[in-house]
Amino acid sequence: MDFSFFTACLGRIWERKRSLILFGALFLCGVILGFLFIGTPSSYDYHFTLCERYLNRVCFSDRDVFVIFLERTAGRALLLALILLSGVHFAALIVPSAVLLYRAYTFGGSIVILFSVYRVTGVLVVFVLYLPIHLLIDAVLVGATALSCARASGFCFCRRDFCDLARDFLALFALVALVCLLEMLLLLAVFHPMGTLL
């Protein structure tokens, strides 16, 4: 099987170092905003609800881990598709910026909640599952954003460009699926057995 489209996609992402740095900095700003605004009541309540849902529906859920894998892979694939499709026009590039900022903001705020409210359990969740999986997915989305920025300047609504877009989606979707598989294995090995004891 020929995987050249996969390596070509990663190579084009790596060539966009300025875009990677720019959107990486945007993501970092979003995380800092999440840290700073967690003290406001509305932000605290919102992030607390997110953390409760994450712990109850993902980490310590009694649902089948494969179902969780499918749900989370589908959700992340949708974000990936939105980001890549934004590369068809400059005006649509606001979409990946908004997605990255939102994810970064909720990431920062949720870490504060997990540490301050859930104590030892929160620390375990953050370092074993939440932090690595979130950052790996965000790295893929930042790479997709860099591709979209490169594509927006010369995209033509023709078969070749749509095929290139589809190949990029397949390559990055494979990475997303691998990260989600890692998440599923961590849930199966660590968190769901703990959930039966809590």
Summary of the structure (lengths in Angstrom):
residues: 198
radius of gyration: 17.9
end to end distance: 45.8
largest distance: 56.0
contacts: 627
relative contact order: 0.17
helix: 89%
strand: 0%
